[in-house]
Amino acid sequence: SGTASNWVQSTAWNVWRGTSSSAFGTAGNWSLNSVPTSTDHAVIASDASNMTVQITSEQSLAGLGIH
């Protein structure tokens, strides 16, 4: 058996909903109503209203999950 490492523990994941548009930089597209930053963990969920995520400038995240 192996050892798991690099677990992420977060109380608030910022989940992509895509309800306003496909723009990554639009706060209304995210569950926490704020655009994720380099200290945030973001998730692109399979049940999002809009599965297209349009990134028009460089973005940094602490982590990204796709579910």
Residue, then its C-alpha position, 0 to 999 in steps of 0.5 A: s500500500g502507498t501513502a497519500s500526500n498533498w491532501v488539500q483541506s479547505t472549508a470553502w471551495n470556489v465552484w464554477r457555475g457559469t451562470s452569468s457567462s463563460a468568463f473566468g473573471t466574472a465573479g457571478n460565475w463562481s459559487l463564492n461570488s468572487v473570482p478565485t485567486s492564487t490562494d484559492h482552490a477552484v472546482i469546475a463542476s460537471d453540473a455547471s450551467n456553462m461548461t465553457v470557461q473562457i480565460t483571457s488573461e493569466q490566472s493563478l490558483a492554489g489548486l484546480g479540480i475538475h469533477 
